[in-house]
Amino acid sequence: MIQATNKQRQTVFLLCFLAIGIITNTVVAQRNILSQAFTKEQLQEKLSNINAWRLEQKNHYLQKVAALPDSVKTKLVKEGERGLKYEWPAIPASLYLDYKITGNRYNFERKNNERRKVLNELAIAAIITKDKKYIPQIANGIWTLCEQSTWVLPAHVVVQKEKTGLPDPYEVVIDLGSGTAASQLSMIQFMLSEELDAYSKGIGKRVFAELHKRIFDPYLSRNDFWWMGFAGQAVNNWNPWVNTNVLISALYSGLGADSVGLIIAKTVKSTDIFVNQYPDDGGCDEGPSYWSEAGGKLIRFIHVLNGLTTKPIQWTSQKLIYNMGNYIAKVHIGENNFVNFADAFSKSIPDPESVYSYGTIFNDAPLQSFGAYLFGLQKHKLDNANIIDFLETTAIYESLTTLSPLASLPAVSWFPDRQVLTARTKSGTTKGLFLALQGGHNAESHNHNDVGNFVVYANGNPVFVDAGVGSYTAQTFSNRRYELWNMQSVWHNCPTINGVMQKEGIQYKASNVQFAQNATGVNLSMDIAAAYPVDAAVKKYERKFDFNQTSNTLQISENYELLEWKAALVQSFLVYLKPDIEKPGQLLFRLPDGASVVFAYDAKLFDIAIEDKILDDERMSGIWGKQLYRIQLTAKGNKKSGKHQFTISLLNGLTNAQ
């Protein structure tokens, strides 16, 4: 009976979250790093005195909040005061059902997030000022959340057996939304327990009861939540994200030492599965936008448990964990630009506190400075929409604001397991060309069909780009995901072979991937034929990238062989800047700084067409503007085999000689 139920839930997940990952039995290295570090013996002493530890933590946070600059505290208090007149809106069934009926998830999430944001802002203002005027409104906010039928998001309730579109009160599940709500309520109640108890002890009792019902009881009694990984399935950012929130909820809720110990043991075991499935190179296949919830939440998990150990744990020998942290520096293009393969955004700011924590735990000064750099990009803004993010960043605020901010911008980074390469003309600067390209397969977490895809920036400006992901809807995580244009290979910098695009699935991948580095640059070659289904009738499609860092030139060489010719070969290139056709076989992209990028192709082999791609999605247009452009080169003739080259060069750019 239990096995059938588990299988049913996994099937539902596969259908509804097709893009998140492959649900399968996964052969992984049983490293179990966390289980070896956080043993019962390591944690027993402080767990047996859990209330004393909690008091130390509270005093620590209060001291760090008090030490914030007056200007920062004044701004936070002002933002919190706006919530004093807030009318806590109800969330009706129709708003919850909006996702099932229309596929829109943001109408609900916008209202849901607004209520939580106001509650957190109020709580932070109360912590700073110690003014009791905030307490009634905070109590109202807590009560509103406790009265909410579920903390699970409409997009995630589909894992329940009942498919009504509304949460089933007889089956409690835990998702990202419920974990976040639980940890925030636990921390707010913890930090303001005396003030809230003075107002009414019923508040704390209600919070504790809801945490038991919605989080602790189902977490301890069930092993079949897909994100736990206990059935051998692939997991993603949900695993450390939910486990970290469950851990924090248990530690700060007033739960007894024995129960806290049980939750710690299970969260450690589950999070180890996430780490075990990670490749040695530390690459995040979900992309930098999800790193803060993947590797970023992992380091918070480690940081929290480090505070409970009796003896300091030496993490410097754990190269995999370090690589998971250093990944984010290697995929940084410059400023707030990051490599955005899969469902990542080209513009984002990874969590500075997480980056700094990796630097601290591994004694890595460049990562600490990178954390300070990212915090500077945020203009040193503390996140008061999440009390835990606020407190953890406040605890290192002085370091983040006094360290010299610096992005390392490495010249070459190669991830052999993920088959991702990033390279730039010269380390430490955005001047020159930046290249990112990937092999891999089409079953990554948050996958796009984009084996062999690449992006190119010049002097920090996007030229050849990946459109990224649009606003999430029901279709995004359904079996119709690849009907979305931005998921298709024809809208990436990839060829269309015999009129056929790439296909999704673990079997659709790059083969014979070879990386090399020499005195003048780097090169990466691969055969992407297997990324296409049999209808493409392709026997071989070799793609080689030669990046000469000295001359600021990227050469793309292709060598293909078809089993039969059905339709003309089409090369697609998605670009940010509208190119000028200088002459047959040459396009010119003019950069804002006066430099230019030249794209050269053989006009004897290809016909060219350039089209506008209007961006009507709010998320995409917020990054790229109103439109992108697609260059399509259509091969002349009907040859079953061929060789050709494309060249991308930066004129008036930085060279290593300068």
N, C-alpha and C positions, 0 to 999 in steps of 0.2 A: 504493500500500500504506500509506504513512504517513498520507495524507489520510483513508483509510477508518478507520484506527485512531483518529485524532484525533476524527473524528465519532462513533465508537462511544463513546469516553470521555466526550464532552460529553453524549451522550444519556443515558448512565448517570448522570451528575451531575445532569442535569435531573430525572430520575425520583426520585433519592434525596435530592436537596437542593432540592426544589421551592421551599422558602421562602427560600432564601438569595439568589436573584436570578435575573434573566432571562438565559438563555444565548442571546445573539444578537449579530449584528454591530451594534455601537453607534457612532453618529456622535458624536464627541467633539471638543472643542477640543484641538488639538495644542500645548499650552502647553510641555510638556517642560521644566518649571522646574528639575527636579533635574539633568537632563543638561546644561543650560546652566550650572548652578552648579558641579557636581562634574566638571569636565573633567579629562582626563588630565594636562594641564599643572598644574592646581591641586593634584593629588594626587601627582605624580611624585616630588617631592623627599623627602617623608616615606615614600612607598612604597619608594623605593630604599634607605632606611635603616629598614626595617620593624622590625628587632629592637631598634634604639635607641628607636623610638617605643613598642614594647611595654614595654620596661623603664621608660620614663617613666610609662606608664599604670599599671604595677604599683606603682611607688613612690607615685604619686598616690593610688591606692586605699588602700594600706597606711597612708599618712599620715592620710587621712580616717577610716579605721577606728580608728586609734590615738587620734584626737582626740574620739571619741565619749565622752559622759559615762560614768563608771565604772558608774553604776547601770544604764545601757543595756547595756553590755558584760557585766555580771554576769548579767543576765537572759538574754541571748543565749547565753552560755556554759552556763548551767543548762539551757536548752532543748536545746542541742547534746549535752550529756552524757547525756541520756536515750537517745540513739542508740547509746551505747557497748555496750549490752546487746541491741540490736535484732537479731532473727533475720530475715534477708532472705528473705521468702517467695517461692516460685515462683509464676509465673502460668501455670496449666495451659491446655491447649487448650479445655477445657470452659468456663473463665471467658471466654476470648476469643469462643467460640461463643455465649455467653449472649445477645449482642446479636442475632445472626441468629435464634436460636430463640425468644427471649422478647421481643425489642425493648428490653430493659433495657441501658442503657449505663453505669449508675453502679456496678454491681458490679465491673466491670473497672476503671473509672476511679478508683474509690475506692482500690483496692489499688495501682494503678499510681502514683497521685499520692502515696500514703503513702510508698512507697519513695523517690521522688524528694525528697519533703519531708525525710525523715530524712537523706538524703545531703547536701542543701544545709545543713541545720542543723549537721551534723557539720563540714562544710567551713568554715562561718562561725566556729564555735567554735575550730577549729584556726587560722584566720587571726588571730583576736583574741588567742589565748593563746600561739601558736607552740609549743604542747605536742605532742610527737610521739605521745602516747598515742592521738590520734584517727586517725592515719594508717592503721593496719591496717583499722579499720572503714570508713574512707573508700575504701580500696582494695577492700574487699569490695563496697561499694555500687557503685562504678564497674564492677567486674567483673560484678556482677549485671545492670546495665543493658546492658553489652556482650554478655552472654550471651543477653539477651532477643532473641527471633526478629525482632522488629520494634519500632520506636518509634511506628509508625503506630497510631492508635486504631481499634478495631473498627468504629466508626460511619463511618470514612473509608476503610476498605480496600475498600469497594464500588466504587471507581473502577478497581480492577484488573480485567483481562479475566476472570480466573478468579473464579467466584462461589461459592467453597467456604465462605466465612465465616471462613476463616483466611488469614493473609497468604501470598501467593504468593512464594516465595523467588526466583523467576526474573523477577519484575517489581518493582523497587524504586520506590516512590512517596514523595513528601514531603508531609506534612500538618502541621497545627498541633502535634501531639504529637511528631513526629520533629524538627521545627525547634526546639521548646522543649528537648527532651532534648539535642540536639546543642549548643546554645548553653550550656546549663548545664554539660555535661561539659567543653566547651572551656574555660570560665572557671574551673572547679574545678581542672582540670589545670594551667592557666596560673598561677593564684594559688598553687598548692601544688606546683609542678613540682619544686623542689629536694627537698622532703620526700618526695614520692612516688617520685622517682628514687632517693633514698637507700634507700627501702624495696625498690623493684624498678623498674628501667627498663622492664620489660615492661608496666607499667600505661600509661605514656604512649604506647608504641608501639601498644598495643591500641586506645586511644582514637583515635589518629590514623588507624589502619586502618579503624575503624568509621565515622569521619567521612567518609573518602573513599568508602567503599562505600555508605553510607546517605544522604549529603548532597552532597558536592562533585561526585562523578562524575555522578550523575543530574541534578543541578542544571545542570551545564555542558553535558551531552550532550542534554538534552531541552528542548523549547520548548512542549510540549503539556499541561503541567499547567494546568488551567483557571484557577487563581488567578494565574498569571503574566500572563494577558491578551493573550498574543501573537497569538491567533487572532481578536481583535476582540471577544471576549465580555465581558460585564459582570463586574466583580470587586468584592469587598467587603473586609471587614477581614482576610480571609485573606492578601491581597496584602502589605500592609505588615507584618503579623504574621510571616509566614513569611520574607519577604525580610530583615527586620531580624534575625531569628534566624540566617539563613544568613550574613549579613554579619558578625555578631558571632562566629559559629563560625569563619569564615575568618580574621578578624583575630587571634584569640587561640589558634589551634590550632597555630601553628608552620608553617603553610603558607607556601611561598615567595612572594616579592614578585610574580612574574609571575602566579602562580595567583590570588593575592589580587586583583591588578589585574583579571583576567578576571571574577572573581565580583563585584567592585565595579561594573564596567561593566554587567553583566547585571542586578544588583539595582537599580541606578539606572534602567536602561531599563524594567524591569518596574514598579517603584514609580511611575515617571512615568505609567504607564497608569492606576494608581489615582487619582493626582492629576488627570490629564486628564479623567477621568470625573466628577469632583466638580463640583457646581454652584457658581456664583460666590458664592452666599450662605453656603457652608461647612456647610450642614446635613447631618447624618448621618442617613440614612434608617433605619439600624439602631437608632437610639435611643441615649440616654446610656449604657446598660449596655455597649454595644459600642464606645463612643467610645475607651476606653482601649486597645483593640486595633486601632482604625482610626486616627483622628487622633492618638491617644496614641502608638502605635507609629511613626507617621510622624515625629513630632518627635524620637523617640529615634534613628531612622534618620538624620535630619538632624544631630542633635547628635553622633552618632558620627563621621559623615563630616566635620563641621566641624572635629573634632580632627585630621584628616589634611590639611587644606588649608594651603597656604603663606601665603596672604593671607586676612585675615578677609572673609567674605562678608556683604554688607549685605542682610538679609532684609526690612527694614522696607517695601520697595516691593512685596513679594509679598502683596497683599491677600487673595488666595484662601487661602494657607497660614495667614495670621492669622485669617481667618474660621473656618477649620476648628478652630482652637484656641479662639477666643472663643465658639464655638457652645455649649460645655459650660457656660459661665457664663449663657448666655441661656435655657437650659432647666432651670435650677436653680430649684426651688420654695422651698426653705429646708431647713436642716439636711441630712439625708441623703435628702431627697425630690427626685426628678427626674421630669420628664415622661416617661411610659413608653409612648409609642406603639410599635407593632410588638413584637418580642420583648424589650422592655426591662423592667426591674424598677422599680417605683415607689420602692424604697429601694435605694440603692447609693452607693458613694463612689468617684468616678473617681480615677484614679491621680494623686496630688498632684505627684509628680515631673514627670509629663508636662505638667500645667497650669503648673507653675512654669517649666518649660523654654520653653514658648510665651511666657510673660511675659518671660523673659530674652532670648530671641532677638529679640523684637519690642520690647524696652524698654517693656513694658507693666506698670506697677506694680500695677494692679488684678488682673491675672492672677497675678502673683507672690503677692499677698496672698491670692488665692483658693486658690492651691496650699497656702499656710500654713494657711488655714482648713480645707481638706480633710484635711490632715495632723493637725490638731487633732481632727477628727472621728474619726480613727483612733487618737487618744490617743498620737500620736507613735510608733506601733508600726512598727518596721522589719520588712519582709517577709523573713523568713529561710527561706521556702519556695522562694525563687528567688534565687540568688546574684547575678544581674545586677540585678534590681530592688533588692536589698539594697545593692549597691555604688553604683549610680547615685543612690539616695536618700541613702545615707550621704555621698556627695560634696557634697550640698547640705543636709545635716542642720542645720547651724548657721543657714543662712538660713531654712529652714522653721520653725525653733523660735524665732527671734528677730524675724522680721517680724511686724507686727501682722496677725493673721488677720482677713480681712474678705471677705464675700460681697457682690458688687456689687448683686445683685437688681434688675436694670433694670426700669423701669416698662413698657416696650413693646419687644418684639423681633419683627420680621417677617422671615420667610425666604421671599422671593417664588418661588424655584425649587422648594423643598420644599413650599411653600404651608402653612407652619406658623406660627402666631401664639402668642406668649406675652405676657400682660399682667397687671399687678397694680395694686391700688389706688394704691399709692405706692411709689416706688423706695426701695430700701434697707431695707425692712421686710417681714415676713411678715404683718403685721396688715392686715386687709381681705381682699378677694377676690383669688384668683389664677385666671386662666383660661388654658388651652392648648387649641387646636383645630387641626384639619388638614383640608386638601382632599386634594390629591395623587391617587394612583392605587393600585390593588390589585395591584401587581407590585413593591412595594418589597422590598429585602432584608429577610428575616425578616418578611414581610408578614402583617398581619391584614386581614381585609375590613372596613375601618373608615373609608371616606371620609366626611367630615363629622362624625367623632367629636370629642368634647371631654372635658376634665376640669375640675373646679372644686375648689379648696381654699379654706377660710375660716379666717383667723387661723392659717394653717399646718397646718390639719387637713383630711384628705381628706373630700370630700362626694360629688361625682359623680366616678366613677373609671373607669379602664381596668384590668381584672383582670390584664393582662399575660400572661406565659407561664408554663406549668407546667414540671415536670421533663421534660427532653428524653428522648424514646424514639425508636424506629425510626419510629413513625407521625408524629412531629413533622416530619420531613424526608422525607416520602413523598407519593405522590399521594392519600393519605387525610388529609392535614394538616387540611383544612377540615371534617373530621368532628369535630374537637376543638371543644368548645363555645366556648372562649375565643378561637378564631380567627374566629368567625362574627359577622356584623354584628348579629344579634339579641341578642348578649351585649355589645354596645357601645352607646354612646349614639346610636343611629341608628334610623331608621324601618324597618319591614318593610312593603313595598308589595305589595298584592294577594297577600299570603301568601308573598312571595318575598324572600329575603335578597339581599345584595350578592354579587357573583361575583368570583373572583380572576382577574387578568390585566391587562395593560397598557392594554387598551381600556376597562376599568372604572374611571372616573375622575371627578373634578370638572371642571366647565367654567364659564366666565365667572366666574372667581374675582376678586373685587374687594376690596382693602384700603383703608381710609381712616382717618385720624386727625384729631380736632378738639380743641377746647379742653376738652371734658368727658370725652373717652374715645376709644375705637377701635371700628371695626366691620369685619366681614368677611362677605362674602356669596358664595354659590356655588350652582351648580345641580348636584345630585348624581344626577340621573336616569340619567346614563350609567354610574353605578356598579352598576346593576342590569341583569340580563339581559332579553332581550325578553319573557320570560314575565311580567315585572312590569307590562308594558303601561303604562309611565309615559312621558309626553311631556315633562313638566317637573316638577322638584321643587326649588324655590328655598329655600335655607336661609340666613337672615341672622342674624348675632350682633351685637348692639349692647351694648357694655360701657361703662356710665357709671361712670367711675372716681371721680367726685365723690360720687355717691349710692350706690356699692357695689351696683349693680344690673346684672344681665345679662338682656337680653331676646332670646329666640330666636323669630324670626318665620318662618313657613313658608307657602309658596304653591305648590300642586301642581295638576297637571292630568293625568288618566289617559286613555289611549286607550279603556279599558273598565274597568268595575268587576267584580272577581272575588271579592275578599274585603276585609274591613274593614282599614283602615289601623291599624297598631299602632306606637306609639312606645315604645321601650325606653330605660330609664334605669337604669344600674348604679350603686348607691350603697353607701358604706361604713357610714353610720349608718342605723339603722332609723328611718324617719320616723313621726311621729305625724300622724294625720289630724285637723287642727284643725276643719275644716268642709269641706263640698263645694267642691272646687276649690283646696284649700290644704293643703300638707304642711309640717310643721315638723321641722327637724333641730336637735337640741340639742347644742351644742359643749361640750367639757370646761371651757372658760373661762367659761361662763355665757351667751355670745352664742348667737344662733340664726340659722339659714338658712331662709328661707321659699321654697317652690317653689309657684308658682301656675299653674293651668291652667283652662280653661273646662269646668266640670263639665257644661254643657249639650251640649258636643260630644263628650266622652270619658267612658267608663267606666274605672274604675281597679282594678287588682289589684296587690298587693304580695306577692312570694314570696321565701322564703329560698333562697340558693344556698350549700349546704354545700360547703366546700372540703376535699376529701380528698387533695389533692396537697400534699406536704411543702413544696415551694418556695413555692406560693401561700399556704398557711396560715402559713408563717413570716413572711410580709409582712403579710397582712390579718387573720390570726386564723382562727377556725373558719368564718366565713361572711361573705358579702356579701348584698346585697338587690337585687332587680330590680323596678323600677316599670314596669308596662305600662299604657299608656293606649290603649284601643281606641275608635276613632272610631265614633260612632253613625250609623246610616243608610248609604246606599249611593251617596253622591255621587261623581261622577267628577272633581270639582274642589273646592277649598276653600282657606281661609286660616285660620290660627290662630296663637296666641302662647303662649309659656311664659315665666315670669319667675322668676329666681333672685335673691333679695335677702338681704343680710346685715344683721341687726338688731344694734344695740349694737356695731358695728364701727368701725374707723378711717375717717375721712374726711379729705380733703385740707385741710379747715378746721382740723383738730386740730393 
